[in-house]
C-alpha cells in the first residue's frame, strides 16, 4: 500500500512538471489518501499485533 502511495506521488510530480494539472491533482489526492490509510493501519497493527 505504501508502494502504491509512492507510485501515485511520482505520477503526480511528473504530471505536474509536464503541465497536466488535473491528473496531478487527482494522483496527489490518491497518494495522500493511501498514505493516511497506511499510517492508520500501521498504528492499529502496532497496538493489536500478536504478542509473544
Secondary structure by P-SEA (a helix, b strand, c coil): caaaaaaaaaaaaaaaaacaaaaaaaaaaaaaaaaaaaaaaaaaaaaacccc
